[in-house]
Amino acid sequence: MIMSISGIYALTSQTTNGSLSTGIVDIKLDDCTLNNENEEVILEDSTLVSPGETVSLIPKISNLGEECYLRIKFSFKQGSNDYTTEIPTLSTDWIQNGEYFYYHKALDKGEVVTVFNSITIPKTITDNSNNIIFRIDAEAIQEKNFEPDYNLADPWLGVTPDVAIDNSYSMDTNHGDSKITIKYENKTDEDVHVPSNFLERVSSLMPGDSMTEKVNIKNLNKKNAKFFMTIKISDEFAKEKEMLNLLNLTLRNKKGDILYSGKFIDITKLLLGKIDINGTEQIEFEISVPSELGNEYTKLNPVFDVYFLAEYEEPGGGGSSDQGPAASAILQSLGLGPKTGDSIDLAITMFLISSLGLIITIILGYIEKRKENIDSNI
């Protein structure tokens, strides 16, 4: 069930209407994606995807003219099947009224707005589903002498847009029967970039073949994060699961450290790395198929889901009290120090250290005084 996004630019159109303002209203809709280095580039090549998979697709709207208001709408259809309800979730910068999403403020001249960062292909799309069209309509209207009313069903008050653009993304399923999907949790679709041909290469492996591929991660969030990967294999596909248990998988980070070496079915929340804000990591996948794999497996296609997820650190979290190794050792010997997984308040720690010091001083004073008394009696 693999499909490709194709014919994007051939299906782009723009309409410009007359404007009463002395300025020019003009917008542009660009289609971007992330390349193998996790860098944003213009989408030019077809991207292989499968039902249920989340892929990198980044529409960007640029204001090339004077200040204006912007609205967009979507459609996602294949014949009589309508998948429009499965459009990406937009940020809070957009206000939905009816079928349109209105940008919450006027766009300044030269301003660029990112509509979304990825799109998930509906799971219900099946084999041989051709002419699947995902479409974005973007419209702009002059800001001068105009004020939208978002309390109305039509915030633009029936005024005809000055510019209307639409980009249509054509998809089909004429590229095999692989059932591999890549899914993202906790917004990791913005951080993790899996090469577009990854699924195609895995599904084409034969006995004796091997492949290596690199997955790039960049932490674009405002918190340090740990990134994980889980591979899930449905019990429904017993023979395919048996086959995956025979494949070898090795994961290495960019330092060359081996993160995992074993079978597919053994991976559950594997730590790929702890990455600071704006930090990067590169994970190399090495997959090999034993040459002795029997012919009974050659007609089977891999069936598994790859999940990428992240856990973010809270600001100031995970810190430890600066009590020093000596003080810590004393507290541990008295059974008062923090244990693994516990936390202790810094003020309490300092109080205990001060009290311990005072007790030692009193004891030493008592010993010295007793020694003086003994010497005087001799």
C-alpha angles and dihedrals in degrees: 000000000000123000136178133225104230144155092038101146097039088061097053118111138170135199124194123197129195119274129206092212122095090231128075124251110210133154135177129208115210126187114220138174139176118267127212090281091054089251123141113248138163111275108246109146129061114264121217112226138161135213112286093019123126112221134186111262117151117183112194126193117204125195105224095171139039126323110299146164120250137207133173140189134190140214127187113184145152112190107302092347114100118198096169092120088064095065118133119278111256127215124259088264087083126073117201119219113170112311094342132082112211122206105238096233141023117279115241120226108279094014118142123207124198109216097196139326104230146007130220117220110228113257091220093066105108138195119300092020102149132177094037106166128194110187135187121197116195123187133182135196131187117270095209113102092353132105122180118223108216092188090072129080087240107037091185091059094232094298113151113245117249093221131023124187130177131188119193123198113206118207136181138175102225098119109088139283106283115150098197117127132183117211134185130210132189091022092297089144085082092053107033121067119192114189113256093237095050095100093045093052094048094049092050097054116124131194108294093020126122135183140188126206134171126227115199124212126192120177103227094168128100093245135064110255146193114224121210139184130209128185116205123194120190118233086221090080100055098164093046090048089052089052094050089052087063096052121092122228127187124181123196132179123225090271089060094249113148109239095178139000120179143060130336096244094060099066117106120157094335112190109239094181148301107260126191123219109300089001121137138216133182121209119199117210116204114187123180132180116212111245090226092062106132127245090249088077100046095085094047122097123214114264115196144112122232114207124195116195139164140209115209127212117234114236109270092008125135095029123143132215114262097230097137128241096270094053090044091052092051092049091048091051089054092047091247102105126099117272129213110293093013129105129210128199114249093226092054090047093052091046091054091047092049092047091049091051091050092051091051091049092051091048093049090048091050092050092049093049092048090051090053091052092051092050092050092053093052 
